[in-house]
Amino acid sequence: MNKTLQKSGALLLAASLFFAACSSGEGQAPASSAAESETAMGRYVETVYPWPEGLSHTEGLMSRPDGSLEMIGSKNETSMSGPWEIYTSSDGGKSWSQKAAPWFSEFADAVIGGADYDEEGNLYLATVTYPPEFEELLLQAMETGVAPPPEAYPPYLLYKVSPDGQVSEIPIDWKIEEGAQQMLVYGLSCAGQERIIVNHYGSYVLYDLQSGQAVYTFLTDGGDPIIYQNIFAVAGEKGIEQYDLTTGETLDTIPFDEPGGSMSLQVSSDGKAIYRCDARGIYRYVLGGSVWERVVDGELSSLGMPSVYIGSFAVQPDGDFLVITTSGNDFVPIHFSFDSSVPSVPVKEMNVYSLYENQTVRQAIGLMQRAHPEMQVRYTVAVDEGGAISASDAIRALNTALLAGKGPDVLLLDSLPIESYIEKGILSDLSQALQTAQASEKLLDNMTGTYQKDGALYALPARFFVPEMWGSEEFIEKAADLSSLAAWAQAAHAENPADRLLYRMEPAQLLEDFYYTCAPAWRAEDGSIRPQEFASFLSDIKRIADTAAEPDLSGMGEWGAYMDFSAPFDFMYAGIYWANGLIKAACGLSGSMEDYSAPDAAAEYLGGGGFNLLAGQAKNVYVPAVILGLNKNSEQQQMGEEFIQLALSKAVQQHNFSDGYPVNEAALLENAQNPYFEGDDGMQAPVFENGEMKILFIFWPRESFMQGILDCISSLDTPCTMDRVLLEMMIDETREYFAGSIPVEQAVSAVVERTQAYLAE
């Protein structure tokens, strides 16, 4: 959907947490006595402040000279326009009141692209108003797929509002990039001397307000602009990019020490220091220095939760901070103040381990820290992207520790040998933990019992994936299982050899994609391979692979260069490819309700088509994910169980991290609800008919369709997880078979033999 039209928000949780800090001065911890230093006392206290009732979107947070805070906001839940109000706070954001601004009534229908005060207290606004006739053009565009011409878009206007409420329009000659559909404003900053800097998406332009002309253009994708000492700066990928406002020259970049996701910048009141707030915490950098000093530790805070998006933040004169965070459909103001009476670091520790980074785990850790400030939850991610440690090396090291009665407390078991851990008695029984969770949360019974054995429950999947396929009604009807899908592929290829049938057509890709819906048929309970069923699997995969073809992209013009079949599979791109006739069907793992949007839009655009569970040799397959287990030798059994229960809660699972559907039923139902307001123009993608480009509008799927998906999910009863070692062996031993060099029996024999050796290790 159109992200610029979504309302922002964040999860409201009424609790507080303490944070480590050091040093003194504005935005820093007060100096402590020698005795306090010896006992390491003092942290910042995090308190979640209330948000003004009904306020659905705002235009930033502005600090005023008297220490108060202001923000422009609207309670309009159906669009990003007004009516607008000015909200003020004199207590650091703890409470807000509306400021009298009768002049704002003339902007009731406008969208505000940017707002800021100059040094004399004049407020500058960049606004655009979309008249009813333009809305009609958009509706026509949605029906025809042809976007309105550039001249049809209404212009942005710049206004100056004096301290006494006098409104005047300032003529401005906006700089429009060549080839742009329309001029956009994504923010405005006053730069002194009657100058403003406007974010035009991909570039910032300095305008002189007396002449109305552009002075300098700063080509950067950086965000959250700040101005200090006649320098304009933005947060870039590698650091704070600086530009001279007098000459327009690019200055040295202030490098980051590992930036962390969404970020907001602020300048100290004396203009001598920069503050940044991101997922890793709040940092201070003295201009002319060389070190970022961490004031608030994000690893111990809710700032590190993946659901939290850092919006605006303010550095207050008394050393406190106010951070406006967003997530989902809520705003959460978080206030930080220093408390010298609490220990600087938690006194207890619990360790969570996973091979790879996981957002659901991160979210649960953030909420666990908030609930237990006396404990530090450390998260070990064994395999970093580009790191020196391989997954196999990490698993061997973990196994050694676990077999010695040591190791982490909580384990994310994805890609780990779960069955082996169960057999060796490494995992605790989570039956009671599940019962406790079910007392307050309704969970999907067909998922939570996946790892039950001999009356005990050794692991709990917090999420799951579903193997799915989209295609024409004929395809959905004929592709009832893998063998019939292969027959359909052969027939379609014979009819038109130039057509590409699936997004991924290489043998190794097909082995991976159909592993989930077929492995339950050819892999025995002890992990061994059933030769006859596996031979049938390989034969059908080869029938599909032999139909591979490259589509003709010549009719797509320059857009053809963006059609990349080597990229990882994604239902969004697959839906767009299907709508353009580049593939006949979309098959893959789905882990989010958003996955249905693009294929559903493609089906409607093509005049027919549908959805079904991915054809295979097994039925009703799901893929357990975010599988949590508790080390039986852990000294944190109670806390470990509480952490797993928290990971299963709606508070964690209501967020879509693209790591699977939630097993929490309330969260699953909420995820299925359309999050966008009526009139949202959706996401837009190009589609080509006879060389002519049109627009594919992608909306949230129909409610009746989503209900069908929920019914389908409740019927899933066959779990299957990927054994990556086995998959690599299958790929290695079947290359010659897919090349036509050896018979299927020889390939099967090689895989069976290597699997037996692998299981005997």
C-alpha positions in Angstrom: 0.0 0.0 0.0 1.0 3.6 -0.3 3.2 4.0 2.7 3.0 7.8 2.7 -0.8 7.5 3.4 -0.6 5.1 6.3 -1.0 6.4 9.8 1.9 5.8 12.1 1.7 4.1 15.5 3.4 2.0 18.2 2.5 -0.6 20.8 1.3 1.0 24.1 2.6 -0.8 27.1 2.2 0.9 30.5 5.5 -0.1 32.1 9.0 1.3 32.7 12.6 0.2 32.3 15.9 1.5 33.4 18.9 2.3 31.2 22.6 2.6 31.7 24.2 6.0 31.3 27.3 8.0 31.8 28.8 11.5 31.8 27.1 14.8 32.6 25.6 17.8 30.7 22.5 18.3 28.6 21.0 15.0 27.7 23.5 13.1 29.9 23.5 11.5 33.3 24.3 13.8 36.2 27.7 13.3 37.8 27.6 10.7 40.6 29.6 10.7 43.9 32.7 8.5 44.3 30.7 6.1 46.5 28.0 5.8 43.9 30.6 5.2 41.2 32.1 2.3 43.1 28.7 0.6 43.3 27.8 1.5 39.7 24.6 3.3 40.4 22.4 5.2 38.0 20.4 4.5 34.9 17.9 6.3 32.7 14.3 5.4 33.6 12.0 4.7 30.6 8.4 5.7 31.0 5.7 5.3 28.4 3.7 8.5 28.2 0.0 8.7 27.1 -0.8 9.9 23.6 -3.4 12.6 22.9 -6.7 10.7 22.4 -7.8 10.3 18.8 -4.7 11.9 17.3 -4.0 9.8 14.2 -1.1 11.5 12.5 1.3 14.4 13.2 3.9 16.6 11.5 6.9 16.1 13.7 8.0 17.3 17.1 9.3 20.8 17.5 11.2 22.2 20.5 10.4 25.8 21.4 12.8 28.4 22.9 10.9 28.3 26.3 11.5 24.6 26.6 8.0 23.6 25.6 7.2 21.1 22.9 4.8 21.5 19.9 3.5 19.3 17.2 0.9 19.7 14.5 -1.6 16.9 14.4 -5.0 15.7 13.0 -7.6 13.3 14.1 -8.7 12.4 10.6 -8.5 8.6 10.4 -9.6 8.4 6.8 -6.8 10.5 5.1 -3.6 12.4 5.8 -5.4 15.8 5.6 -6.8 17.9 8.4 -8.6 19.5 10.1 -5.3 20.4 11.9 -4.5 21.5 15.4 -1.4 22.6 17.3 -0.7 20.5 20.4 1.7 21.9 23.1 3.3 20.3 26.2 5.1 22.2 29.0 6.0 19.0 31.0 8.2 17.2 28.5 5.4 15.3 26.7 3.6 13.9 29.7 0.5 15.9 28.8 -0.7 17.8 25.8 -3.2 20.6 25.2 -4.5 22.3 22.1 -3.2 25.7 21.2 -5.6 28.3 19.8 -5.0 28.5 16.1 -8.2 29.6 14.3 -6.2 30.4 11.1 -5.7 26.6 10.7 -9.3 26.3 9.5 -8.3 27.3 6.0 -6.0 24.3 5.8 -8.7 21.8 6.8 -8.6 19.9 3.5 -4.8 20.2 3.0 -2.1 17.6 3.3 1.0 19.1 5.1 4.3 18.1 3.5 6.5 20.0 6.0 6.4 22.5 8.8 9.0 24.3 10.9 9.5 27.5 12.9 12.2 30.1 12.1 14.2 32.0 14.8 11.6 34.8 15.0 8.7 32.4 15.7 7.2 32.4 12.2 5.7 29.0 11.1 6.3 27.8 7.6 4.0 25.3 6.0 4.2 23.4 2.7 0.8 22.1 1.8 -1.2 20.5 -1.1 -4.9 20.2 -1.5 -6.4 17.5 -3.7 -9.7 18.7 -5.1 -12.7 16.4 -5.8 -12.0 16.4 -9.6 -8.4 15.1 -9.0 -9.9 12.3 -6.7 -12.0 11.4 -9.7 -8.9 11.2 -11.9 -7.4 8.8 -9.4 -10.5 6.6 -9.4 -10.4 6.5 -13.2 -6.7 5.6 -13.1 -7.5 2.6 -10.8 -10.0 1.4 -13.3 -8.0 2.0 -16.5 -4.4 1.4 -15.1 -3.3 4.7 -16.7 -1.9 7.3 -14.3 -3.0 11.0 -14.5 -0.6 13.3 -16.5 1.9 15.3 -14.5 0.0 18.6 -15.1 -3.1 17.1 -13.4 -1.4 17.0 -10.0 -2.2 20.0 -7.8 0.9 22.0 -6.7 2.3 22.4 -3.3 2.0 25.9 -1.8 4.3 27.5 0.8 2.8 29.6 3.6 4.2 31.8 6.3 2.2 32.1 9.6 3.3 35.0 11.8 3.3 34.7 15.7 0.0 36.7 15.7 -1.6 34.2 13.3 -1.4 36.2 10.0 -1.2 33.8 7.1 0.5 34.8 3.8 1.5 32.7 0.8 5.1 32.9 -0.4 5.7 32.5 -4.1 8.2 29.7 -4.7 9.6 28.2 -7.9 9.8 24.6 -6.9 12.6 22.6 -8.4 11.1 19.5 -10.1 13.4 16.6 -11.1 13.4 15.8 -14.8 11.0 13.0 -15.6 9.2 13.2 -12.3 5.4 12.6 -12.3 4.9 15.3 -9.7 6.8 17.5 -7.2 6.7 16.1 -3.7 7.5 17.6 -0.3 8.6 15.2 2.4 9.8 17.7 5.0 10.8 21.3 5.5 13.5 22.9 7.7 14.1 26.6 8.4 17.8 27.5 7.7 17.9 31.1 8.9 18.2 34.3 6.8 14.8 33.7 5.2 15.9 30.3 3.8 14.3 26.9 3.9 15.5 23.4 3.0 12.9 21.1 1.4 13.1 17.3 1.1 12.0 16.4 -2.5 12.7 12.7 -2.1 16.2 11.9 -3.2 17.4 15.4 -2.9 17.2 18.4 -0.6 16.9 21.9 -2.0 17.9 25.2 -0.3 15.4 27.9 -1.3 15.8 31.7 -0.8 12.4 33.0 0.3 13.0 36.6 -0.9 13.5 35.5 -4.5 11.6 32.2 -4.3 14.4 30.5 -6.2 16.5 27.4 -5.5 20.0 28.2 -4.3 21.7 24.8 -3.8 20.6 21.2 -4.4 22.0 18.5 -2.1 21.8 15.1 -3.8 21.3 12.6 -0.9 18.9 9.9 0.2 19.8 10.7 3.9 17.0 11.4 6.4 16.0 13.4 9.4 17.8 16.7 8.5 19.3 19.0 11.2 21.0 22.4 10.9 23.8 23.8 13.1 26.6 26.3 12.7 25.4 27.1 9.1 25.8 23.4 8.2 23.0 21.2 6.8 23.3 17.6 7.8 21.4 14.3 7.3 21.7 10.7 8.5 23.2 8.8 5.6 24.2 5.1 5.4 27.7 5.5 6.8 27.3 8.6 9.0 26.1 12.2 9.3 26.5 13.8 5.9 27.4 17.5 6.2 26.8 20.3 3.6 27.9 24.0 3.8 24.9 26.3 3.5 27.0 29.2 2.5 28.9 27.5 -0.4 26.8 24.4 -1.1 29.9 22.3 -0.8 30.0 18.8 0.6 31.9 18.6 3.9 33.3 15.6 5.8 31.0 12.9 7.0 30.8 12.2 10.7 31.0 8.3 10.7 28.7 6.1 12.6 29.7 3.4 15.1 27.2 0.7 13.9 23.9 2.6 13.3 20.8 0.7 14.2 17.8 1.0 11.8 15.4 4.0 11.9 17.0 7.0 13.3 16.3 10.5 14.5 18.7 13.4 15.0 18.7 16.4 17.2 21.0 19.3 18.1 21.8 20.5 21.6 20.5 23.9 22.6 24.0 25.4 22.4 24.6 24.0 18.9 27.8 22.2 20.0 26.7 18.6 20.0 24.6 16.2 17.9 22.3 13.5 19.4 21.1 10.5 17.6 18.4 8.0 18.6 18.1 4.6 17.0 17.6 0.9 18.0 21.0 0.8 19.7 20.2 3.7 22.0 20.7 7.4 22.3 24.1 8.8 21.5 25.9 12.2 21.9 28.6 13.5 19.6 30.5 16.7 20.5 31.2 18.6 17.3 34.9 18.7 16.7 35.3 15.4 18.6 35.7 11.9 17.3 33.5 9.6 19.5 29.8 8.8 19.8 29.0 8.5 23.5 26.1 6.1 24.3 23.8 7.7 26.9 21.0 5.2 26.7 21.7 1.5 26.0 19.2 0.3 23.4 19.9 -3.3 24.1 18.2 -2.9 27.5 15.3 -0.9 26.2 12.2 -1.0 24.1 14.1 1.0 21.5 15.6 -2.2 20.3 12.3 -3.9 19.6 11.7 -4.5 15.8 8.2 -3.2 16.1 9.5 0.2 17.2 10.1 2.8 14.6 12.0 5.9 15.8 10.1 9.0 14.8 10.9 12.4 16.3 12.8 13.0 19.5 13.6 16.0 21.7 16.6 16.6 23.9 15.3 18.6 26.9 17.1 21.3 28.9 17.0 19.2 32.1 18.8 16.3 30.4 15.7 14.2 29.8 14.7 12.8 26.4 11.3 12.3 24.7 11.2 9.9 21.8 8.0 9.5 19.7 8.0 5.9 18.4 5.5 4.3 16.1 4.5 0.8 15.3 1.3 -0.7 13.8 -1.5 1.8 14.3 -0.4 3.5 17.5 2.0 6.2 18.7 4.1 5.6 21.8 5.9 8.6 23.4 8.8 7.2 25.5 10.3 9.5 28.1 13.8 8.9 29.5 15.0 10.5 32.8 18.0 9.7 34.9 17.6 7.9 38.3 20.7 7.7 40.5 19.1 5.3 43.0 19.1 2.2 40.8 22.0 -0.1 39.7 23.5 0.8 36.3 23.3 -2.7 35.1 20.8 -5.5 35.8 21.8 -8.0 38.5 20.5 -11.2 36.8 21.0 -12.6 33.3 19.2 -15.0 30.9 20.7 -16.1 27.6 18.7 -16.6 24.4 20.4 -18.3 21.4 19.6 -18.6 17.7 21.6 -19.5 14.6 20.2 -16.5 12.7 18.7 -13.2 13.7 15.0 -13.3 14.4 12.6 -10.4 14.9 10.0 -12.2 17.0 12.7 -13.1 19.5 13.9 -9.5 19.5 10.4 -8.3 20.2 10.0 -10.8 23.1 13.3 -9.7 24.6 12.3 -6.1 24.6 9.1 -6.8 26.4 10.9 -9.2 28.8 13.3 -6.4 29.7 10.5 -4.1 30.3 8.7 -6.5 32.6 11.9 -7.5 34.4 14.4 -4.6 34.7 16.3 -6.6 37.3 17.4 -9.0 34.6 19.4 -8.6 31.4 18.3 -10.8 28.5 21.3 -11.4 26.3 20.7 -12.5 22.7 23.4 -14.5 20.9 23.1 -14.8 17.1 25.7 -17.4 16.2 25.9 -16.8 12.4 26.3 -13.2 11.2 25.9 -12.4 7.6 29.4 -12.3 6.1 30.8 -13.6 9.3 33.6 -16.2 9.7 31.5 -18.8 11.6 29.5 -21.2 9.5 26.2 -22.7 10.6 27.8 -26.2 10.9 30.6 -24.9 13.1 28.1 -23.0 15.3 26.0 -26.1 15.7 28.9 -28.2 16.7 30.0 -25.7 19.3 26.5 -25.5 20.7 26.1 -29.2 20.8 29.3 -29.6 22.7 28.1 -27.1 25.3 24.6 -28.6 25.6 26.0 -32.2 26.0 28.2 -30.9 28.8 25.2 -29.6 30.7 25.9 -26.0 29.8 24.8 -23.6 27.0 22.1 -21.0 26.7 18.8 -20.9 28.6 16.4 -20.5 25.7 17.0 -21.9 22.2 15.5 -20.9 18.9 15.5 -24.3 17.3 15.1 -23.4 13.7 17.8 -25.2 11.6 19.0 -27.0 14.8 18.7 -30.9 15.2 15.5 -30.8 17.3 14.9 -34.6 17.1 18.4 -35.3 18.3 18.0 -32.9 21.2 14.8 -34.6 22.2 16.4 -38.1 22.1 19.4 -36.9 24.1 17.2 -35.3 26.8 18.5 -31.8 26.3 15.1 -30.0 26.2 12.7 -29.4 29.1 9.0 -30.4 28.9 7.0 -27.3 28.1 3.6 -28.8 28.7 2.9 -26.7 31.8 4.2 -23.6 30.1 1.8 -24.2 27.2 -1.1 -24.7 29.6 -0.2 -21.4 31.4 -0.1 -19.6 28.1 -3.4 -21.0 27.0 -5.1 -19.7 30.2 -4.8 -16.2 28.8 -4.1 -16.6 25.1 -6.0 -18.8 22.5 -3.4 -20.6 20.4 -3.7 -22.8 17.3 -3.9 -26.3 18.6 -2.8 -27.8 15.3 0.5 -25.9 15.6 1.3 -26.0 19.3 1.3 -29.8 19.5 3.9 -30.3 16.7 6.7 -31.4 19.0 4.7 -33.6 21.4 6.3 -37.0 22.1 5.7 -39.7 24.7 3.5 -37.4 26.7 5.9 -34.5 26.8 6.1 -31.3 24.8 9.7 -30.4 23.9 9.4 -27.3 21.7 6.8 -24.7 20.7 6.6 -23.0 17.3 5.6 -19.4 17.8 5.0 -19.0 14.0 4.6 -21.0 10.9 4.7 -20.8 7.1 2.3 -22.3 4.5 3.4 -23.6 1.0 1.0 -22.0 -1.5 0.4 -21.6 -5.2 -1.5 -19.1 -7.4 -2.5 -19.5 -11.0 -5.3 -19.7 -13.5 -8.4 -21.6 -12.5 -7.4 -24.4 -14.9 -4.0 -24.7 -13.3 -5.5 -24.8 -9.7 -7.9 -27.5 -10.8 -5.4 -29.7 -12.6 -2.4 -29.3 -10.2 -3.9 -31.5 -7.4 -0.5 -33.1 -6.6 3.1 -33.0 -7.8 2.5 -35.6 -10.5 -0.5 -33.7 -12.0 1.4 -30.4 -11.7 4.3 -31.9 -13.7 1.8 -33.1 -16.3 0.3 -29.6 -16.5 3.8 -28.2 -17.0 4.5 -30.6 -19.8 1.3 -29.8 -21.6 1.6 -26.1 -21.2 5.2 -26.2 -22.5 4.2 -28.3 -25.5 1.5 -25.8 -26.3 3.8 -22.8 -26.0 7.5 -23.6 -25.5 8.4 -19.9 -25.0 6.3 -19.5 -21.8 8.0 -19.6 -18.4 5.7 -21.6 -16.1 7.1 -20.8 -12.6 9.2 -18.1 -11.0 12.0 -20.6 -10.0 12.7 -23.3 -12.5 16.3 -24.5 -11.8 16.4 -28.1 -10.5 18.0 -27.0 -7.2 15.3 -24.3 -6.7 12.5 -26.8 -7.4 14.0 -29.3 -5.0 13.9 -26.7 -2.3 10.4 -25.3 -3.1 8.7 -28.7 -3.2 10.7 -30.2 -0.3 8.1 -29.1 2.2 5.0 -30.7 0.5 6.9 -33.8 -0.5 9.4 -34.7 2.2 6.7 -36.1 4.5 6.0 -38.7 1.8 9.5 -39.9 1.2 11.3 -39.3 4.5 10.6 -41.9 7.3 10.2 -40.9 10.9 13.8 -41.9 11.6 15.0 -39.5 8.9 15.9 -42.2 6.3 14.7 -42.0 2.6 12.0 -44.2 1.1 13.5 -45.0 -2.3 10.3 -45.5 -4.3 8.6 -42.3 -3.1 11.8 -40.3 -3.6 12.3 -41.6 -7.1 8.8 -40.5 -8.0 9.6 -37.0 -6.5 12.8 -36.7 -8.5 11.1 -37.8 -11.7 8.3 -35.2 -11.4 10.8 -32.4 -10.5 12.7 -33.2 -13.7 9.5 -33.1 -15.7 8.9 -29.6 -14.5 12.6 -28.5 -14.8 12.7 -29.7 -18.4 10.1 -27.1 -19.3 12.2 -24.1 -18.3 12.1 -21.1 -20.7 13.1 -17.5 -20.5 10.3 -15.0 -21.1 10.3 -12.3 -23.7 10.9 -9.0 -22.0 11.2 -6.8 -25.1 7.6 -5.4 -24.7 8.4 -4.0 -21.3 11.0 -1.4 -22.4 13.4 -0.3 -19.7 11.3 -2.1 -17.1 12.5 -5.4 -18.4 15.8 -4.8 -16.7 14.1 -5.0 -13.3 12.5 -8.5 -14.0 15.1 -10.7 -12.2 14.3 -14.4 -11.8 17.6 -14.9 -9.9 16.2 -12.8 -6.9 14.8 -14.6 -3.9 11.1 -15.5 -4.3 8.6 -13.0 -3.0 4.8 -13.2 -3.5 4.7 -9.5 -4.2 7.1 -9.7 -7.2 5.6 -13.1 -8.3 2.1 -11.5 -8.4 3.5 -8.6 -10.6 5.3 -11.1 -12.9 2.1 -13.2 -13.2 0.0 -10.1 -14.1 2.6 -9.3 -16.8 2.4 -12.8 -18.3 6.0 -13.6 -17.4 5.0 -16.7 -15.4 1.9 -18.9 -15.4 1.9 -19.7 -11.7 3.4 -18.4 -8.4 4.5 -21.1 -6.0 6.3 -20.5 -2.7 6.3 -20.3 1.1 3.9 -17.7 2.5 4.4 -16.2 6.0 2.3 -13.1 6.0 -1.3 -12.0 5.1 0.3 -9.4 2.9 1.5 -12.2 0.6 -2.0 -12.5 -0.8 -2.3 -8.9 -2.0 -0.3 -8.9 -5.2 -1.4 -12.3 -6.5 -5.0 -11.4 -5.7 -4.6 -8.2 -7.7 -3.1 -10.1 -10.6 -5.9 -12.6 -10.6 -8.5 -9.7 -10.8 -6.5 -7.9 -13.5 -6.2 -11.1 -15.6 -9.9 -11.8 -15.2 -9.6 -15.0 -13.2 -7.3 -17.2 -11.2 -7.0 -18.5 -7.7 -5.2 -19.9 -4.7 -4.5 -23.3 -3.2 -2.1 -25.1 -1.0 1.0 -26.1 -3.0 0.7 -29.3 -4.8 3.0 -32.1 -3.5 3.1 -35.7 -2.4 1.7 -34.8 1.0 -1.5 -32.9 2.0 -2.2 -30.0 4.4 1.4 -29.1 5.1 2.7 -26.3 7.3 6.2 -25.3 8.2 6.8 -24.7 11.9 9.0 -21.6 12.5 10.4 -19.6 15.5 10.6 -22.9 17.3 11.4 -22.3 20.9 12.9 -24.7 23.4 14.3 -24.5 27.0 17.6 -26.0 28.0 16.9 -28.7 30.6 20.1 -27.7 32.5 19.2 -24.0 32.6 19.1 -22.4 36.0 16.4 -20.0 34.6 13.6 -22.5 34.1 10.8 -20.2 35.3 12.1 -17.2 33.5 12.7 -19.3 30.4 9.1 -20.5 30.4 7.9 -17.0 30.9 9.9 -15.8 27.9 8.4 -18.5 25.7 4.9 -17.7 26.9 5.6 -14.0 26.1 6.8 -15.0 22.6 3.4 -16.7 22.1 1.4 -13.6 23.3 -0.6 -11.2 21.2 1.7 -8.4 22.3 4.5 -10.0 20.4 2.7 -11.9 17.6 0.4 -9.0 16.5 3.5 -7.6 14.6 4.3 -8.8 11.1 8.0 -9.5 11.0 7.8 -11.7 7.8 9.0 -14.7 9.9 5.8 -16.6 9.7 2.1 -16.4 10.6 1.3 -16.1 14.3 0.1 -19.2 16.2 -1.8 -16.8 18.5 -5.3 -16.8 17.1 -6.2 -13.2 18.1 -3.0 -12.0 16.4 -3.8 -14.1 13.4 -7.3 -12.6 13.1 -5.9 -9.1 13.6 -3.3 -9.7 10.9 -6.1 -10.6 8.5 -7.9 -7.3 8.9 -7.4 -4.6 6.2 -5.1 -2.1 7.9 -5.7 0.7 5.3 -8.4 3.3 5.3 -11.1 3.5 2.6 -9.9 5.4 -0.4 -6.2 4.4 -0.1 -4.8 4.1 -3.6 -2.8 1.0 -2.8 0.6 0.0 -4.1 1.2 0.5 -7.8 3.2 -1.6 -10.2 3.6 -1.5 -14.0 1.8 -3.9 -16.3 2.3 -4.0 -20.1 -0.2 -4.9 -22.8 1.1 -4.9 -26.3 4.0 -2.7 -25.3 1.8 -0.1 -23.5 2.4 0.4 -19.8 -0.6 0.5 -17.4 -0.9 0.5 -13.7 -1.6 -2.5 -11.5 -3.2 -1.3 -8.3 -2.6 -3.7 -5.4 -5.1 -3.6 -2.5 -5.8 -5.7 0.5 -7.6 -8.9 -0.5 -11.3 -9.2 -0.1 -12.7 -10.1 3.4 -14.4 -13.2 2.1 -11.1 -14.4 0.6 -9.3 -13.8 3.9 -11.9 -15.9 5.8 -11.2 -18.7 3.4 -7.5 -18.5 4.2 -8.2 -18.6 7.9 -10.3 -21.7 7.4 -7.5 -23.3 5.4 -4.9 -22.6 8.1 -7.1 -24.3 10.7 -7.0 -27.5 8.6 -3.2 -27.9 8.4 -2.0 -31.0 10.1 1.3 -32.1 8.5 4.4 -30.4 9.8 7.6 -30.3 7.8 10.8 -28.4 8.5 13.8 -28.1 6.1 16.9 -30.2 6.8 19.5 -28.0 5.0 22.2 -30.6 5.2 19.9 -33.2 3.5 18.9 -30.6 0.9 22.5 -29.9 -0.1 23.2 -33.6 -0.4 20.1 -34.0 -2.6 21.3 -31.1 -4.8 24.8 -32.5 -5.1 23.8 -36.1 -5.9 21.1 -35.3 -8.4 23.0 -32.8 -10.7 24.0 -35.5 -13.2 20.4 -36.9 -13.2 18.9 -33.5 -14.0 21.6 -33.1 -16.7 20.5 -36.4 -18.2 23.7 -38.3 -17.5 22.5 -40.9 -15.0 19.2 -42.7 -14.4 16.9 -41.8 -11.6 17.7 -45.1 -9.8 21.4 -44.2 -9.5 20.6 -40.7 -8.1 18.2 -42.2 -5.6 20.8 -44.8 -4.5 23.4 -42.0 -4.0 21.1 -39.9 -1.9 19.9 -42.8 0.2 23.5 -43.9 0.9 24.7 -40.4 1.9 21.6 -39.9 4.1 22.3 -43.1 6.0 25.9 -42.0 6.7 24.7 -38.6 7.7 22.2 -40.0 10.2 24.8 -42.3 11.7 27.1 -39.4 12.6 
